[in-house]
Amino acid sequence: MIRGVWKLGAAGLLTAVLTAGAQAEELRIGALVPTTGDLQVYGETSLNGIRLAVEEINAQGGVLGHPIRLRTGDTQTSPQAGVDAAQRLATVEGVHAFVGALSSGVTIPVAQSVSRVEGIPQISNASTSPVITDLDDNDFLFRTTPSDAFQGVALAEIAKEEGYENLAVLYINNDYGLGLAESFGAAFEERGGTVTSTAAYEPGQASYRGELRRVSRGGPDALVLIGYPENGQTIIRQALEGGFFERFVFTDGLRSPEMIATIGAEHMDGTIGSAPRAMEGSPAADYFRQAYEAAYGELPPQPFIDSAYDAVYLIALATQRAGTADRTAIRDNLRAVANPPGEVVGPGDWAKAVELLAAGQDINYEGASGSVDLDENGDVPGTFAHWRVEGGEIQDIRVFAPGD
């Protein structure tokens, strides 16, 4: 009997040791970003946002007393490359959570083929397709950027404010392009506008003159272009050279200073667009800007840098609250640290958040990108910038919530 009690005690001790070891395991985050391909310019800046959050948290003691380990995978803005990178990070690198991917066309297959199957929480900082809301992902896919169901409404409001009545739409043929084209079209027509024609384009083509000729019929006021910089640059050049369009309306995927500089201010001035952005005067956004500029220089006008930063904070906070780097436990604690009730913590407040959690208190992380309250589908509310190109530079006109 004594031997039996000793065995039971030893087994319990072993379990405690193994549990403590699991709890002490360092948090490994996999960054799924395009460092090549059509969204490379967004991938590089998003990675800076991710690194900034990791460095801040590590400087304040890390997660569960250990530094976060960051691993990266180049998605190449390609579904297959993205899945391959995610699979390597999941099985070879053993990451506990993903930040990314950026494009919806990569995020969705990663979620279905890797995140759901391997049980890894995934937070995209840039994927905006409405398809993601109802995706069968076993609650492992979240995002810190609002759905295009909201951006389409925001862009429609912007276009009407700018005096546009008749617009043609050309969109990249993927989940992002189709979802935003449909959302914008419905919202614009509800506000009395007319979509004269809509067409999809395939990335990587040498010529888009056929698509441009088709959507230019009927003499629309301007072209709404929904796409990414690499192909967008080709389309804009051919639209101007062929006399198809002189005025343009962009979405977040084309808020690119590099593309605007390449095309030239004389052609791009007056171009308007929408992009997710935190409300003006937000202490969290101000802190993030200052921290980014101290680490990397001027904060670029590209979107999705702050939302990448926020994704890291949510993963780290969920891990700290769970007391373990277990993948499912991280997922199950994300809403608890992102949503009210709880004491508000924000960017840079890592040490404060750890103290609150250690005392058994609830926290509510308010992000650099705005509210990151996660609903039942893993979506967040959002506010958007109405921006315009002036003197070759992107200038934000105002930030607003659609429908307000």
C-alpha angles and dihedrals in degrees: 000000000000088000089051092050090048091051091050090048092048091049090050091048091050090050090050091050092049091046091050089049091051091048092050093050113124117249113249117197123193116212111208103196135145109248087168132030135043097329098041094122090057093043094057095050093042088053089055089055090050093048092048092056092046092050093048094049093045091049089056096052104287128244116317087350095304132098118254113250114217122207124182136208126191109229091186086212085278126122096221094044089048093052091047092050092047092049091052092049091048100046106023102031094032096220118183098211142009131229108201158329103203106208119058089226088065100033094056098054090043090053093048099039103035117008096048094039097046094036097239122152110236125195116189116204095194114021108114106168114133087223089076092065095070098026117139095241101137087244093293096115122079135158138207094204123074124254122262086242082081099034091055089057091046092051091048090053091048093049092050092047088054090054101253116151105164121039137170120214127214116178139179111257101247138088092279095050098043095045094049094043091054094044093048094045094053094045094046093051091046086059093052099266126129127228101209095193142343130208139168126228131204117232122241099037123139094219134034097172093114092055091044092050090051097051094041092065114111095034103265119195094240145340122263103210118195112187148079132295101257097057092026090063091055093047094049093049092050092044090056097040093049094045091238096128139002100179128057142193116202137192130214094283091066100044089116123143090195093057092045091050091049094051092043136243092257089067101031102045109111094028110137133198152156133247136165112266140159118254117271116266095027109152089213092053092045092051091049093050092051093046092048093048091049091053104035109009125247116013107244119230092240115118127236099048094103092041090054089052091050092050090059092049092051093050092047094047092048090051092049091050092047092050090223141068091231107141097227092044089055091052092048092053100046097091091044092062097035101048137058143289104071142073111300117248126175145178112330093016096108098124091046091050092050091052092050093049091047088055090053095251126143120245134200115203113213108195140224087242093051131261113001096185103152116219126205090281095049092254128136131213115247151203124208140211121234101212137181136190110242123172089352091302130109110243124186111226097187142330118231147157112249113252095020 
